[in-house]
Amino acid sequence: MRAKEALDGAPAIIARTSSTESFKSLSGYKVRTLDELFSKSRNFDSLNKKLAAEVIKASRVSPVCYCVDGSVSEDEACKIILSKARDCEVLDSVSKSANAYNAGRLDKSAYTSVSAYSVSDMKSCRAACIFDIDCYLVASEVKMKLSDIFGEETDCFFIGKGAVKKIKVYEIDRQKDYDYTCAVAVQESAFLERARYDFADLEEMVRLLRAPGGCPWDRAQTSETIKNNMIEEAYELVDAIERADDDGMEEETGDVLLQAAFHSVLSEERGAFTGSDALSRVVRKLIFRHSHIFGKDKAASENEALGVWEKNKVAEKGQKTYGETLLAVPKNFPACMRAQKVGKRAAKCGFDFLSSVSASEKLWEEVHELIDKLVEEDKEGVFEEAGDVLFSAVNTCRLAGVDCEEALRAATDKFIKRFLEFEKIVSAAGRTVDEVTKDGAYFDYYWMLAKNALKEN
């Protein structure tokens, strides 16, 4: 009744379009439509800006009653108008999503509603109503997004032209006709029956496993007892990456995420932080450290971008001296990795060798000192000088642009390949490895054959 009063007393009435059923309710009124703006707009973003601008322009002459079908809260042009004209009165109607929700008989109390033209921005949710599915291309985008969130085999309800049909998500873009009335309503399956899960579901699974009556092993764990699992899973992921094994990468990435979810749930139980806290923190960190993207800093190259990152990292952690940056390198890093990172950070203040060649001279010096301690049979001295040799080798590699971890891993792999070939050649000669290794002359001979066979000598 209030809407009718507004229409009856309106100096000017503007309708978004005359091509919908709801336009018939304006029969008997003098109405201006904005149909011509549709053909003049490249996309819906442009259209909504033009619609809003036209209504605001008209309102400067006299009060305007602007009519759209569905809910004002779901109309993008109305959102623009409301943000610029605070004195508007909203006389709302049943939203398109509410209509789809009711038609699909969803039993979720909370659901996400979004226009099909904004579906790319949609996040993971428990239930959803997607409206404005007015053509095949849009329907295809909706299908892809809902497949990603709910799974393509999940049941959903397709609403259009007054009818409701139960279909699978993958069938959304296989319908005969589409128009502005078409919508989809979908909700997740029971927890154990879903085709798709997100990080929140992974955390929920950990909670279920740790709940009373859950898995005895999972319930007994603490962050301390499972800390090494994260290292193992990370190495297994790296191994899959180096094998270019996409299936293995998918599995191992999931295992790494499981460890992250486990630690977030354990921390949540202690009242320390939640998974959402951790995710929010890393996003804020990325925004702060990428000030050349989101702030005032400039970076035209990879090295400049890395420089901005390092500068912001130091500021973020409140490190005031170079020594503090060295202390911040985790002690439980692999030894080569830690030595390389410490040397790199020390070099930022100019504390470094002039080149890899000058670093190698220091390496030779340390090797000679190690030999002296070996001759003296000084165990403590050997321990110390061996460390100096390794640290000098790391510095030499770092300045030569070689990653020490990768170099040592490659050398180890090369040794294993040569040894396997050596063992094969020795066996083919009717001898055993034990026999050959006791005979220095034969050992060198077979080892050289192995190197030649692999063409690595």
C-alpha positions in Angstrom: 0.0 0.0 0.0 2.9 2.4 0.8 4.3 1.6 -2.7 1.0 2.4 -4.3 0.8 5.7 -2.4 4.3 6.6 -3.6 3.4 5.8 -7.2 0.1 7.7 -7.0 1.8 10.9 -5.7 5.1 10.7 -7.7 5.9 13.6 -10.0 8.0 11.3 -12.1 8.1 7.5 -12.4 11.1 5.7 -14.0 11.3 1.9 -14.6 14.5 0.1 -15.1 13.1 -1.8 -18.0 9.7 -2.7 -19.6 10.8 -6.2 -20.6 9.9 -8.0 -17.4 6.6 -9.2 -16.0 6.7 -6.8 -13.1 6.4 -3.8 -15.5 2.8 -4.8 -16.1 2.0 -3.7 -12.5 2.7 -0.1 -13.5 -0.2 -0.2 -16.0 -2.2 3.1 -15.7 0.8 5.2 -14.7 2.8 7.5 -16.9 6.2 5.7 -16.8 9.5 6.5 -18.5 11.7 3.4 -19.1 15.4 3.2 -19.4 15.4 0.4 -22.0 17.6 2.5 -24.4 20.5 2.3 -22.0 20.8 -1.4 -22.3 21.9 -1.3 -26.0 24.3 1.6 -25.2 26.2 -0.3 -22.6 29.2 -2.6 -23.1 28.6 -4.6 -20.0 26.5 -4.7 -16.9 28.9 -2.6 -14.8 28.6 0.1 -17.4 24.8 -0.3 -17.6 24.3 0.0 -13.9 26.4 3.2 -13.7 24.4 4.7 -16.6 21.1 3.7 -14.9 22.1 5.2 -11.6 23.3 8.4 -13.3 20.1 8.8 -15.2 17.9 8.4 -12.1 20.0 10.8 -10.1 20.0 13.4 -12.9 16.2 13.2 -13.1 15.9 13.5 -9.3 17.5 16.9 -9.4 14.5 18.2 -11.4 11.8 16.6 -9.2 11.3 13.6 -6.8 11.5 10.3 -8.7 9.9 6.9 -8.0 12.4 4.5 -9.5 11.0 0.9 -10.1 13.0 -2.3 -10.4 11.9 -5.9 -10.3 12.9 -7.9 -7.2 14.7 -6.5 -4.2 16.5 -3.1 -4.2 19.3 -4.8 -2.2 20.0 -7.0 -5.2 20.0 -4.3 -7.8 23.5 -2.9 -8.5 22.2 0.5 -9.9 20.1 1.0 -6.8 23.2 0.4 -4.6 24.9 3.2 -6.5 21.9 5.5 -6.1 21.6 4.8 -2.4 25.3 5.5 -1.8 25.0 9.0 -3.4 21.4 10.0 -2.4 21.0 9.4 1.3 17.4 10.7 1.5 15.9 7.9 -0.6 13.1 5.8 0.8 13.2 2.1 0.0 10.0 0.2 -0.6 11.2 -3.3 -1.1 9.7 -6.4 -2.6 10.5 -10.1 -2.5 14.1 -10.6 -3.7 15.0 -12.9 -6.5 17.2 -15.0 -4.2 14.4 -15.3 -1.6 12.1 -16.5 -4.3 14.7 -19.1 -5.4 15.4 -20.1 -1.8 11.7 -20.8 -1.2 11.2 -22.5 -4.6 14.2 -24.8 -3.9 13.0 -25.5 -0.4 16.5 -25.0 1.0 16.8 -26.0 4.7 19.9 -23.8 5.5 19.1 -20.9 7.7 21.9 -18.8 6.1 22.7 -18.7 2.4 24.6 -16.5 -0.1 22.7 -14.7 -2.7 24.4 -13.2 -5.7 23.6 -12.1 -9.3 25.0 -14.5 -11.9 26.9 -11.5 -13.3 28.9 -11.3 -10.1 29.3 -15.0 -9.5 33.1 -14.8 -10.0 33.4 -13.0 -6.7 31.4 -15.6 -4.8 33.2 -17.4 -1.9 32.8 -20.8 -0.3 29.4 -21.1 1.4 26.9 -23.6 2.8 24.0 -22.7 0.5 23.5 -20.3 -2.4 20.9 -18.7 -4.6 22.1 -17.4 -7.9 19.7 -15.2 -10.0 19.9 -13.3 -13.3 20.9 -16.5 -15.2 19.6 -15.0 -18.5 21.7 -16.7 -21.1 23.8 -19.7 -21.8 27.2 -18.0 -21.3 26.2 -16.7 -17.9 24.8 -20.2 -17.0 28.1 -21.7 -17.9 30.0 -19.4 -15.5 27.5 -20.2 -12.8 28.0 -23.9 -13.4 31.8 -23.6 -13.2 31.7 -21.6 -9.9 29.2 -23.9 -8.2 31.1 -27.0 -9.4 34.2 -25.5 -7.7 32.3 -24.9 -4.4 29.8 -27.7 -4.2 30.9 -30.3 -6.8 29.4 -30.8 -10.3 27.4 -33.9 -9.2 25.6 -32.0 -6.4 21.8 -31.7 -6.7 20.4 -28.2 -7.2 17.1 -26.5 -8.2 16.7 -24.6 -11.4 14.0 -22.0 -11.3 12.6 -20.4 -14.4 9.3 -19.2 -15.9 7.4 -20.2 -12.8 8.7 -23.8 -12.8 11.2 -25.6 -10.5 13.3 -28.5 -11.7 15.8 -30.6 -9.7 19.0 -31.1 -11.7 22.8 -31.6 -11.2 25.1 -28.7 -11.0 26.8 -29.7 -14.3 23.4 -29.4 -16.0 22.9 -25.7 -15.3 24.2 -24.7 -18.7 22.2 -27.5 -20.5 18.7 -26.1 -20.1 16.6 -25.1 -23.1 15.8 -21.5 -22.4 17.1 -18.7 -20.2 15.7 -15.4 -19.2 15.8 -12.8 -16.4 13.6 -15.1 -14.2 16.1 -18.0 -14.2 17.8 -18.8 -10.9 19.6 -21.7 -9.1 19.3 -22.8 -5.5 21.9 -25.2 -4.1 23.1 -26.3 -0.7 25.9 -28.5 0.5 25.4 -32.2 1.1 25.9 -33.9 4.5 29.5 -33.5 5.7 30.7 -37.0 4.9 28.9 -37.0 1.5 30.3 -33.8 -0.1 32.2 -33.8 -3.3 34.1 -30.6 -2.4 35.6 -29.3 0.9 37.3 -26.1 1.9 39.9 -25.2 4.6 37.1 -24.6 7.2 35.9 -28.2 6.5 39.4 -29.5 7.0 39.5 -27.8 10.4 36.1 -29.2 11.2 37.4 -32.7 10.3 40.3 -32.3 12.7 37.8 -31.2 15.4 35.7 -34.3 14.8 38.7 -36.5 15.1 39.8 -34.9 18.4 36.3 -34.8 19.8 35.2 -37.3 22.5 34.7 -40.6 20.8 37.0 -39.5 18.0 40.4 -41.0 17.0 42.6 -41.9 20.0 45.8 -40.9 18.1 44.5 -37.6 16.9 43.2 -36.7 20.4 46.6 -37.4 21.9 48.5 -35.0 19.7 50.0 -31.6 20.5 51.8 -29.1 18.3 55.0 -30.4 19.8 54.3 -34.1 19.0 53.4 -33.4 15.3 55.9 -30.6 14.5 58.2 -32.9 12.5 55.2 -34.0 10.4 55.1 -30.5 8.8 58.8 -30.8 7.8 58.2 -34.3 6.3 55.1 -33.2 4.4 56.9 -30.1 3.0 59.8 -32.2 1.8 57.4 -34.7 0.1 55.7 -31.8 -1.6 59.1 -30.5 -2.9 59.9 -34.0 -4.1 56.7 -34.1 -6.1 57.5 -30.7 -7.5 60.9 -31.8 -8.6 59.3 -34.9 -10.3 56.9 -32.6 -12.1 54.2 -34.9 -10.7 50.9 -32.9 -10.6 48.9 -35.7 -9.0 51.6 -36.0 -6.3 51.7 -32.2 -5.8 47.9 -32.2 -5.3 48.1 -34.9 -2.7 51.1 -33.5 -0.9 49.7 -29.9 -0.9 46.7 -31.3 0.8 48.9 -33.0 3.4 50.7 -29.7 4.1 47.3 -28.0 4.5 46.3 -30.7 6.9 49.2 -30.0 9.1 48.3 -26.3 9.1 44.7 -27.1 10.0 45.8 -29.4 12.8 48.0 -26.7 14.3 45.3 -24.1 14.0 42.8 -26.3 15.8 45.3 -27.1 18.5 46.0 -23.4 19.0 42.2 -22.7 19.0 41.8 -25.2 21.8 44.5 -23.4 23.8 42.8 -20.0 23.1 45.9 -18.8 21.3 44.6 -18.2 17.7 42.3 -19.6 15.1 42.8 -20.6 11.5 41.0 -17.5 10.5 43.5 -15.4 12.6 46.4 -17.1 10.8 44.9 -16.5 7.3 44.1 -12.9 8.1 47.6 -12.3 9.4 49.3 -13.7 6.3 47.0 -11.6 4.0 47.8 -8.4 6.0 51.5 -9.3 5.8 51.3 -9.7 2.0 49.6 -6.3 1.7 52.2 -4.6 3.9 55.2 -6.2 2.3 54.0 -5.5 -1.2 54.0 -1.8 -0.7 55.2 -1.4 -4.3 51.8 -2.8 -5.3 49.4 -1.6 -2.6 51.4 1.4 -1.3 53.7 4.2 -2.3 56.9 2.3 -3.0 58.1 1.6 -6.5 59.7 -1.5 -8.0 60.4 -1.9 -11.7 62.3 -5.2 -11.5 62.4 -8.5 -9.6 65.4 -7.3 -7.5 63.8 -4.0 -6.6 60.6 -5.8 -5.6 62.7 -8.1 -3.4 64.4 -5.1 -1.9 61.0 -3.5 -0.9 59.9 -6.8 0.6 63.1 -7.1 2.7 62.8 -3.5 3.9 59.2 -4.0 4.9 60.0 -7.3 6.6 62.6 -5.7 8.8 60.2 -2.9 9.7 57.4 -5.3 10.4 59.5 -7.4 12.8 60.9 -4.4 14.5 64.5 -5.4 13.7 66.8 -2.4 14.3 70.2 -4.0 13.8 71.8 -6.4 11.3 72.6 -8.7 14.2 68.9 -9.0 15.0 68.2 -10.1 11.4 70.8 -12.9 11.8 69.3 -14.1 15.0 65.9 -14.2 13.3 67.0 -17.0 11.0 65.4 -20.2 12.5 67.9 -22.5 14.1 66.0 -25.6 12.9 66.6 -24.8 9.3 68.7 -27.4 7.4 72.3 -26.4 8.1 73.2 -25.4 4.6 70.1 -23.4 4.2 70.6 -21.6 7.5 74.3 -20.8 6.7 73.4 -19.5 3.3 70.6 -17.2 4.7 72.8 -15.9 7.5 75.6 -15.1 5.0 73.1 -13.4 2.7 71.7 -11.2 5.5 75.2 -10.3 6.8 76.1 -9.2 3.2 73.4 -6.5 3.3 75.6 -4.3 5.4 78.7 -5.0 3.1 80.0 -7.7 5.4 81.0 -10.1 2.6 83.7 -11.3 0.2 84.4 -9.3 -2.9 83.5 -12.3 -5.1 83.1 -16.1 -5.2 86.8 -16.4 -6.1 87.9 -14.4 -3.0 85.5 -16.6 -0.9 87.1 -19.7 -2.4 90.5 -18.5 -1.2 89.1 -18.5 2.3 87.8 -22.0 1.7 91.3 -23.2 0.8 92.6 -21.6 4.0 90.0 -23.4 6.1 90.7 -26.7 4.3 94.4 -26.5 5.3 93.5 -25.7 8.9 91.2 -28.8 8.9 94.0 -31.0 7.6 96.3 -29.7 10.3 93.8 -30.7 13.0 93.3 -34.1 11.4 97.1 -34.7 11.5 97.1 -33.6 15.1 94.2 -35.9 15.8 92.5 -33.0 17.6 88.8 -34.0 17.7 87.5 -30.7 19.0 89.7 -28.9 16.5 88.5 -31.1 13.6 84.9 -30.4 14.6 85.5 -26.6 14.6 87.5 -26.5 11.4 85.1 -28.8 9.6 82.4 -26.4 10.4 84.5 -23.5 9.0 85.1 -25.4 5.8 81.4 -26.1 5.3 80.5 -22.4 6.1 83.2 -21.2 3.7 81.9 -23.6 1.0 78.4 -22.2 1.5 79.7 -18.6 1.1 81.6 -19.5 -2.1 78.5 -21.2 -3.6 76.2 -18.3 -2.5 78.4 -15.7 -4.2 78.6 -17.9 -7.3 74.8 -17.9 -7.4 74.5 -21.5 -6.5 71.9 -22.8 -4.0 73.8 -25.0 -1.5 70.9 -27.2 -0.6 70.2 -28.0 -4.3 73.8 -28.4 -5.1 74.4 -30.9 -2.3 71.2 -32.7 -3.1 72.3 -33.0 -6.8 75.7 -34.2 -5.8 74.2 -36.9 -3.5 71.9 -38.0 -6.3 74.8 -38.2 -8.7 76.8 -40.3 -6.2 73.8 -42.7 -5.8 73.5 -43.1 -9.6 77.2 -43.8 -9.9 77.2 -46.3 -7.1 74.2 -48.2 -8.6 76.0 -48.3 -11.9 79.3 -49.3 -10.1 77.5 -52.1 -8.3 75.9 -53.3 -11.6 79.3 -53.4 -13.4 81.0 -55.2 -10.6 78.2 -57.8 -10.5 78.4 -58.3 -14.2 82.1 -59.0 -13.8 81.3 -61.8 -11.4 82.6 -60.1 -8.4 81.1 -58.5 -5.2 81.3 -54.9 -4.1 82.9 -56.1 -0.8 85.7 -57.8 -2.8 86.4 -54.8 -5.1 86.4 -52.2 -2.3 89.2 -54.1 -0.6 91.3 -53.9 -3.7 92.2 -50.3 -4.4 93.3 -50.8 -8.0 90.2 -52.6 -9.1 88.0 -50.2 -7.2 89.3 -47.2 -9.1 88.9 -49.2 -12.4 85.3 -50.1 -11.8 84.4 -46.7 -10.5 85.8 -45.1 -13.6 83.8 -47.5 -15.8 80.6 -46.4 -13.9 81.4 -42.7 -14.4 82.0 -43.3 -18.1 78.8 -45.3 -18.4 76.8 -42.4 -17.1 78.8 -39.9 -19.2 79.3 -37.7 -16.1 83.1 -37.8 -15.8 
